[in-house]
């Protein structure tokens, strides 16, 4: 009897181990990598024109945010969005530029901290910038208004104060004033949003020079309360219920 029980336990352990290996293998197969190139500037706070020119001169590639998550929740609407990312250890900033085209955009929040940007048309950057388990969620609506949170999991979040958020520079071609819902008239609404994130904005971590490092990150495009709800991600999230707070599904950003 005992021998039979031990045999069953051994079989279950082997089956679990095999399944874990398959899951691990699948995770490796879906993990995307983006390259972030170092940009050179003559000033400590380059203008948006200078940042855009530096992106172009470095031939920085765009990466698609093209995984439609939770199709039962996004009504079949999968708008186009892509990002490119760069950095400067001299200026101690990360630069992200989003390119988007969609048939409707929503911007109702015009003030940081109190904003709920995920209910508007929202672009998000989640990452682990330090040598710890602390990940940060930067969530900005399409006019650059939003929040920055930190913690080791979804339940343990600490939000940045207004002064910390003010360190993050943002520029959207849609402007900076809320406008409610804006529908495309025959063509798609195209816009770009550029963000400059100082290392100091990651207020609970020590961010060392990024050159030669690789960090875990993911990029999202969503809009919970837009006329066409959508949940898009760069690296896919293998969960049945909506949840972007999933560092186990982050891809990698390599700082060249």
N, C-alpha and C positions, 0 to 999 in steps of 0.2 A: 504493500500500500504506500509506504513512504517513498519507495523507489519510483512508483508511478507519479506521485506528486512532484518529486524532484525532476522527473523527466518533463512534466508539463511546464514547470517553472522555467526549465532550461529552454524549452521550445519558445515560450513567450518572450524570454529575454533575447533570444536570437532574432525573433521576428521584430521586436522593438528596435534592436540594434540595426537590423537591415533597413527598416523604415527610416530611422534617423539618418542613415547614410544616404538614402535616396533623397530625403529632404535637403540634406546638406549639399548634395550634388546639384539639385535643382536650384538652390540658392546661388551657388557659384555660377551656374549657367545664366541666370537672369541679372546678375550684378553688372550694371553699366559703369563705365568710367568716362569722366570728362577731363579734358586738359585745361588748366588755367595757366596762361602765360604771364610773365612778369612785364609790366608796363613801366615806361620811363617818362617822367614829367619834370618840367622846370620849376614847378610850384608845389607847395605842400597840399594845396586844395585845387586841383585842376578843374577847369570849367567842364561843362557837359560836352562842349564842342571838342575840347582837348581829349577827353576820355573816349569819345566816339572815334576820333581820328586815331588814337593809340590802338583801339580795338582793330580798326581797319588795317593799320600799318603792320600789326602783328599777325594778320590773317587769322584772327581768332575765330574758330568755328562755332556755329550755332548747334545746339543739341535739342531735339524735339521733346516736348512734354506731351507725349502721344499715347500713353496708356490710359484708356477709358476705364476707370474703376467703377465698380458697382453699377452696371448698366441698367438695373431695375430702378435706380434712383436718378439717372441723368437723362431720362426721356429720349435717349438716342442722339443727343446733341453733343458733338465732339469738336469744339472749336480748335483752330490752329493756335499753337503757342510754342515758342522755343526760347532758349536762353543761351547766353555765352558768359563766361566768367574769366576774370583776370585778377591780378593783385599787384601790390607794390610794397615790398618790405621796407623801402625807404620812407614812404608815406604812411606805412602801416594801415593799409586799407585793402579791402576786397571790393572788386567792381563786378556788378552783375548787370547785364542788359537783357531785357525781355522784349521779344517781338511777338505781337498778337494780332489776330484777325478773327473777328466774330460778328455775328449778326445783331447782337444786343450787348450793351455794357450798362452797368449799374454802379453809381457812386453816390451814396447817401451820407457817408460819414466824412466830416471835414476836420476832425480833431483827433490826435493820437490818444493813446491810453484808454479812453472811454469807447473807442471804436470797436466794432465787431466786423472786421473787414471780410471775413469769410461769408457774410451774408450779401456783400456786394460782389462785383467782379473782382476776384482776388488772385494775387500772385504770391507764392510762398517759397521761402528758402529755409529748410531745416538742416542743421549741421552740428557736428561735434568738433569744435575748433581747437580744443585743448587736449592734453594727454590724460583725460579722465573720461567718465561716462556722461558728463553733463552735455545735453544737447539743447540747442536753441531753435526756437520757431519764430522767424521773422515773417509776418503776414501783413501784406499791404494791399489796399484796394487799388483800383486802376488809376487813381490820382495820387497814389503814394502815401495814403493815410493808414496807420495801422498800429500793430503791437509787436513787442518782442518779449518772448517768454523763455524761461530756462528751467531745467530740472532733469532728473534721471528717468522719469517716466511721465505718463500723461496726467496722473493724479497729483504729482508733486511739482507744480509749476509756480515759479516766482516771476512776476512781470517786471520789466524794466520801468523805471520812473520816467517822467516826462523829460528830465534833463538828459538821461541816457539816450532816449529815442531821438532827441534833438541833434545828437551827434551824427546820426545816419542821414546823409544827404540823399534826396530823391528828386527825380525829374521825370514827369510824364508828358507826352505830347498831347494828352487830353486836358492838360492844365492841372490846377490844384484846387479848384472849387467844386463842391458837390453839385450834381445836376440830375439826380434821380435816375430814371431809366432812359436810355437813349437807343432807339432802334435804327438799324441800317435802312437806308432808303434805296433798295435795289442792289447795292453793293455792300460788301463787308466793311465794318469799321476797323481800320488798321491803326495801330498805335505802338509806340515803344515806351518802355519805362526803364530808366537807368538808375542804379542805386550804388552809392559809395558807403561801405560799412567799415568804420575804423575798428581795429582790433580791440580797442578799449570798450567798444559797445558790448562785447561779450563779458559782461560785468561780474560774472562769477567764475571765470576761468582765466588762466594765464595763457595768452596766445603768443607763442614763440614765432620767430621768422618762419615763413611758410615755404620758402624755396627748398625744393627737394622733398617736401613732405606730402603725404596723402591723407586726406580726411574723409570721413564718412558723411554723406549728405544726400538730400533729395529735394526735388523742385516740384511744385504743384501749381495747378490752375483750377480754381473752383468758383462757384457762385451759388450758394445755398438758396438765396431768395431772389435770384434773377428769374426772368420769364422762362429761361431755359436752363434749369439746374444742371450742373456738370461737375465731375470730379476727375481731373486728369493728373497723372503723375509721370515723372521722368523714369524713375526706376519702379517697376510694378510692385504692388502690395498684394500679397496672397492671403487676403482676409475676406470673409463674406460680408462683414459689416463695415460701413465707412469709418475710417480711422487713419489720419495722416501721422499720428504720433507713434510711428513704428520704426525706431532706429534699426531694428533687425532687418528691415527691408531697404535701408539706405544703400545707394551706390557709392562710388569713390570719385573724389576730385583730386587729381594729381597736379601739384604746383610745380611747373617746369622752370 
